[in-house]
Amino acid sequence: MEEQQFSVTLDRVAEESGLTVAYTPKDLKEIKVYAAEVYRPGIMLAGYYQYFDSARIQIIGLTEMSYLNELEPDIRRTHLEKLFSFQPPAVVISRDMEPLPEMLEFAKQYGVALLLSSEMTSPLMSSMITTLNTELAPRITRHGVLVEVYGEGILIMGDSGVGKSETAIELVKRGHRLIADDAVELRRVSSHKIMGSAPENIRHFIELRGIGIINVARLFGIGSVKNSVEVEIVVELEPWDRTKNYDRTGLETQTYDILGVKVPSMVIPVMPGRNLAVILETAAMNNRSKEMGYNAARELLRHLGLENDF
């Protein structure tokens, strides 16, 4: 199955990286970027264009500009025209340097956006790559609720009516943050990291049966919401099944696969009298404790002299 290709508007990249426009053939919102990498075309400006990826944003730094200024005018024109003729999404000039007259000429001739930045070249590249990796990351949407508890992103899943939204509201009242309710957008921003967020049109809203739709940010304050968070735990809520054996030790780490990334997971049985908000707070703190190298279950086994039995 062919992987879906995503795009981001150049306007979004420019906004996140603080770029200004020297020239653009059309509104930046109409220019799409499909490549998550950026490129410094130093070797291309020397005349070597094999393996050149024209889908990448090109960044001209101090080294490239100094080299261009040392070239004979006719040679400089030839190399710059070749670069712009590939029609990359944009050419960005860093360090507040003025674009050469030939750059403006060929940008207009070939319809290439020419953008400017006051940033040093390396920080600029890092900022743009971060934005592109996030915006172009493979993604899926899952039914659930995403909250941040003690800095840990918890994706709460389960059948409709099991109490996901009610648990989220209780957590918000206890000082934690809501990221998404009902529909959670999950993006794989690296080989080991999943970021979760809410679709923009339903951000900060939550549905409570019997009450209806509420705006969490308006009701509990802007500190009760957050736009995105890394998913570090997946919790599945299910009605208590007395015939099922639930994990009582935590020795074995279960995982949930999201876009090829294994995320620690657990199943929490729901029944009257169980305070799910407190349980999830404990799960968040316990997960952070494990990340720092401490496992309470293994320490208990050591105290009992049973460490070698597991």
C-alpha positions as CSV (number, residue, x, y, z in Angstrom):
1,M,0.0,0.0,0.0
2,E,1.4,3.4,-1.0
3,E,2.0,5.7,1.9
4,Q,-0.1,8.9,1.8
5,Q,1.9,12.0,1.0
6,F,1.2,15.1,3.1
7,S,2.0,18.7,2.4
8,V,2.3,22.0,4.3
9,T,1.8,25.5,3.1
10,L,4.9,27.7,2.7
11,D,2.9,30.3,4.8
12,R,2.9,27.9,7.8
13,V,6.7,27.3,7.5
14,A,7.4,31.1,7.1
15,E,5.3,31.8,10.2
16,E,7.0,29.2,12.4
17,S,10.5,30.2,11.3
18,G,10.0,34.0,11.2
19,L,10.6,34.4,7.5
20,T,9.8,37.6,5.5
21,V,9.1,37.8,1.8
22,A,11.4,39.3,-0.7
23,Y,9.4,38.0,-3.6
24,T,6.6,35.5,-4.1
25,P,4.8,34.6,-7.3
26,K,1.6,34.0,-5.4
27,D,0.2,33.9,-1.9
28,L,2.4,31.7,0.3
29,K,-0.8,29.8,1.4
30,E,-1.0,28.5,-2.2
31,I,2.5,27.1,-2.3
32,K,2.8,23.6,-1.0
33,V,5.9,21.9,0.5
34,Y,6.1,18.1,0.3
35,A,9.7,17.4,1.5
36,A,10.6,17.4,5.2
37,E,14.3,18.2,4.5
38,V,15.9,21.5,3.6
39,Y,19.1,21.9,1.7
40,R,22.1,24.2,1.4
41,P,23.0,24.1,-2.3
42,G,26.7,24.8,-2.1
43,I,27.8,22.0,-4.4
44,M,25.0,22.8,-6.8
45,L,26.2,26.4,-7.1
46,A,29.5,24.9,-8.2
47,G,27.8,23.2,-11.0
48,Y,27.1,19.6,-9.7
49,Y,23.4,18.9,-9.9
50,Q,23.3,15.1,-9.8
51,Y,20.9,13.8,-7.1
52,F,19.5,17.3,-6.6
53,D,16.1,17.2,-5.0
54,S,14.1,20.2,-6.2
55,A,11.2,19.4,-3.8
56,R,13.3,20.7,-0.9
57,I,13.5,24.3,0.4
58,Q,16.9,25.7,-0.5
59,I,18.8,27.8,2.1
60,I,21.5,30.3,1.1
61,G,23.9,31.0,4.0
62,L,27.0,33.1,4.4
63,T,29.3,30.4,2.8
64,E,27.1,30.2,-0.3
65,M,26.7,34.0,-0.6
66,S,30.4,34.6,-0.2
67,Y,31.1,32.0,-2.9
68,L,28.6,33.6,-5.3
69,N,30.1,37.1,-4.7
70,E,33.5,35.8,-5.7
71,L,32.3,34.4,-9.0
72,E,32.5,36.2,-12.3
73,P,29.1,37.8,-13.1
74,D,28.4,35.6,-16.1
75,I,29.3,32.4,-14.2
76,R,27.2,33.5,-11.2
77,R,24.2,34.1,-13.5
78,T,24.6,30.7,-15.0
79,H,24.7,28.9,-11.7
80,L,21.8,30.9,-10.1
81,E,19.6,30.5,-13.2
82,K,20.3,26.7,-13.1
83,L,19.3,26.6,-9.4
84,F,16.1,28.6,-9.9
85,S,15.2,26.7,-13.1
86,F,14.5,23.6,-10.9
87,Q,11.7,25.6,-9.3
88,P,12.1,24.6,-5.6
89,P,9.3,25.6,-3.3
90,A,11.4,28.5,-1.9
91,V,14.9,29.9,-1.6
92,V,15.7,31.3,1.8
93,I,18.5,33.7,2.5
94,S,19.7,33.7,6.2
95,R,21.6,36.2,8.4
96,D,19.7,39.3,7.1
97,M,21.7,39.2,3.9
98,E,20.4,41.1,0.9
99,P,19.4,39.0,-2.1
100,L,21.6,39.4,-5.2
101,P,19.9,41.2,-8.1
102,E,20.2,38.0,-10.1
103,M,18.3,36.1,-7.4
104,L,15.3,38.4,-7.7
105,E,15.5,38.3,-11.5
106,F,15.4,34.5,-11.7
107,A,12.9,34.2,-8.8
108,K,10.5,36.3,-10.9
109,Q,11.4,34.5,-14.1
110,Y,10.8,31.0,-12.8
111,G,8.1,31.7,-10.2
112,V,10.1,30.8,-7.1
113,A,9.4,32.3,-3.7
114,L,12.4,34.2,-2.3
115,L,12.3,34.5,1.5
116,L,14.6,36.2,4.1
117,S,15.6,35.4,7.6
118,S,17.6,37.2,10.3
119,E,18.6,33.9,11.9
120,M,22.0,32.2,11.7
121,T,21.9,29.5,9.1
122,S,22.2,26.4,11.3
123,P,19.5,27.4,13.9
124,L,17.3,28.4,10.9
125,M,17.7,25.0,9.3
126,S,17.0,23.3,12.7
127,S,13.8,25.3,13.1
128,M,12.5,24.6,9.6
129,I,13.3,20.9,9.8
130,T,11.4,20.6,13.1
131,T,8.4,22.4,11.6
132,L,8.5,20.3,8.4
133,N,8.9,17.0,10.3
134,T,5.8,17.8,12.5
135,E,3.6,19.1,9.7
136,L,4.6,16.3,7.2
137,A,4.6,13.5,9.6
138,P,2.6,10.3,8.9
139,R,-0.7,10.6,10.9
140,I,-3.8,8.8,11.9
141,T,-6.9,9.8,13.8
142,R,-8.2,7.7,16.7
143,H,-11.3,7.9,18.9
144,G,-10.3,8.7,22.4
145,V,-9.2,11.5,24.8
146,L,-5.7,12.9,25.2
147,V,-4.6,14.6,28.4
148,E,-1.4,15.7,30.0
149,V,-0.9,14.5,33.5
150,Y,2.2,15.6,35.4
151,G,3.9,16.2,32.1
152,E,3.0,12.8,30.7
153,G,0.8,12.5,27.6
154,I,-1.9,9.9,28.3
155,L,-4.1,8.7,25.4
156,I,-7.4,7.3,27.0
157,M,-9.2,4.8,24.8
158,G,-12.2,2.6,25.2
159,D,-15.7,2.0,24.0
160,S,-18.2,4.9,23.8
161,G,-19.8,5.6,27.2
162,V,-17.1,4.0,29.3
163,G,-16.2,7.3,31.0
164,K,-13.3,8.8,29.0
165,S,-14.5,12.4,28.9
166,E,-15.7,12.3,32.5
167,T,-12.3,11.1,33.6
168,A,-10.6,13.9,31.5
169,I,-12.8,16.6,33.2
170,E,-11.9,15.3,36.6
171,L,-8.2,15.5,35.7
172,V,-8.7,19.0,34.4
173,K,-10.3,20.0,37.8
174,R,-7.3,18.5,39.5
175,G,-4.9,20.9,37.6
176,H,-4.0,18.8,34.5
177,R,-4.5,19.6,30.9
178,L,-6.8,18.6,28.1
179,I,-5.4,18.2,24.6
180,A,-8.1,16.5,22.6
181,D,-11.5,14.9,23.1
182,D,-13.3,12.4,20.9
183,A,-10.9,12.7,17.9
184,V,-7.2,12.6,18.5
185,E,-4.7,13.3,15.7
186,L,-1.6,11.2,16.1
187,R,1.6,12.0,14.2
188,R,4.9,10.1,14.0
189,V,7.4,12.9,14.2
190,S,10.4,10.5,14.6
191,S,11.0,6.8,14.7
192,H,10.3,6.7,18.5
193,K,8.0,9.7,19.1
194,I,4.2,10.2,18.6
195,M,2.7,13.6,19.0
196,G,-1.0,14.0,19.7
197,S,-3.3,17.0,19.1
198,A,-6.9,17.9,18.4
199,P,-8.4,18.9,15.0
200,E,-8.4,22.7,15.0
201,N,-12.2,22.9,14.6
202,I,-12.9,21.0,17.9
203,R,-9.9,22.1,19.9
204,H,-10.6,22.8,23.6
205,F,-14.2,21.4,23.4
206,I,-15.4,18.3,25.2
207,E,-18.7,16.5,25.3
208,L,-20.3,15.3,28.5
209,R,-23.4,13.2,28.3
210,G,-26.3,14.9,30.1
211,I,-24.6,18.3,30.0
212,G,-23.6,18.7,26.4
213,I,-20.6,20.5,24.8
214,I,-18.4,22.7,27.0
215,N,-15.4,24.8,26.2
216,V,-12.7,23.7,28.7
217,A,-10.5,26.8,28.1
218,R,-13.4,29.2,28.8
219,L,-14.7,27.2,31.8
220,F,-11.5,26.3,33.6
221,G,-9.0,28.8,32.2
222,I,-6.4,28.8,29.5
223,G,-4.0,26.8,31.8
224,S,-6.3,23.8,31.5
225,V,-5.6,23.1,27.8
226,K,-2.7,22.5,25.6
227,N,-2.4,22.2,21.8
228,S,-0.2,19.1,21.6
229,V,1.7,16.6,23.7
230,E,3.9,13.6,23.2
231,V,1.9,10.3,23.7
232,E,3.8,8.4,26.4
233,I,1.1,6.1,27.8
234,V,-2.0,4.5,26.2
235,V,-4.7,3.6,28.7
236,E,-7.7,1.5,27.6
237,L,-10.7,1.7,29.9
238,E,-13.1,-1.3,29.9
239,P,-16.0,-2.4,32.1
240,W,-14.7,-4.7,34.9
241,D,-14.8,-8.4,33.8
242,R,-14.6,-10.7,36.8
243,T,-13.5,-13.6,34.6
244,K,-10.5,-11.7,33.3
245,N,-7.1,-11.6,34.9
246,Y,-5.8,-8.0,35.1
247,D,-2.1,-7.1,35.6
248,R,-1.5,-6.9,39.3
249,T,2.3,-6.5,39.3
250,G,3.4,-4.4,36.4
251,L,6.5,-6.5,35.7
252,E,5.7,-6.9,32.1
253,T,5.4,-3.8,30.0
254,Q,2.6,-4.0,27.5
255,T,2.7,-1.8,24.4
256,Y,0.3,-0.3,21.9
257,D,1.4,0.2,18.3
258,I,0.9,3.7,16.8
259,L,2.2,4.1,13.3
260,G,5.0,1.6,14.0
261,V,6.0,3.2,17.4
262,K,5.5,1.0,20.5
263,V,4.0,3.0,23.3
264,P,3.6,1.7,26.8
265,S,0.0,0.7,27.5
266,M,-2.3,-0.7,30.2
267,V,-5.9,-1.8,30.6
268,I,-7.8,-0.2,33.5
269,P,-11.0,-1.9,34.5
270,V,-13.9,0.4,35.3
271,M,-16.4,-0.2,38.1
272,P,-18.3,2.0,40.5
273,G,-16.1,3.3,43.3
274,R,-12.9,3.3,41.4
275,N,-11.5,6.9,41.1
276,L,-10.1,6.8,37.6
277,A,-8.5,10.3,37.8
278,V,-6.4,9.2,40.8
279,I,-5.5,6.0,39.0
280,L,-4.3,7.8,35.9
281,E,-2.3,10.3,38.1
282,T,-0.6,7.3,39.7
283,A,0.0,5.7,36.3
284,A,1.6,8.9,35.0
285,M,3.9,9.2,38.0
286,N,4.8,5.5,37.9
287,N,5.6,5.7,34.2
288,R,7.9,8.7,34.8
289,S,9.5,6.7,37.6
290,K,10.2,3.8,35.2
291,E,11.7,6.2,32.7
292,M,14.1,7.3,35.4
293,G,15.1,3.7,36.0
294,Y,13.1,2.8,39.1
295,N,10.6,-0.1,39.0
296,A,8.6,-0.7,42.2
297,A,7.6,-4.3,41.3
298,R,11.2,-5.4,40.7
299,E,12.3,-3.7,44.0
300,L,9.6,-5.7,45.8
301,L,10.9,-8.9,44.2
302,R,14.3,-8.1,45.5
303,H,13.0,-7.6,49.0
304,L,11.3,-11.0,48.8
305,G,14.3,-12.7,47.3
306,L,12.4,-13.7,44.1
307,E,14.3,-11.5,41.6
308,N,15.9,-14.5,39.8
309,D,12.5,-16.2,39.4
310,F,11.3,-13.6,36.9
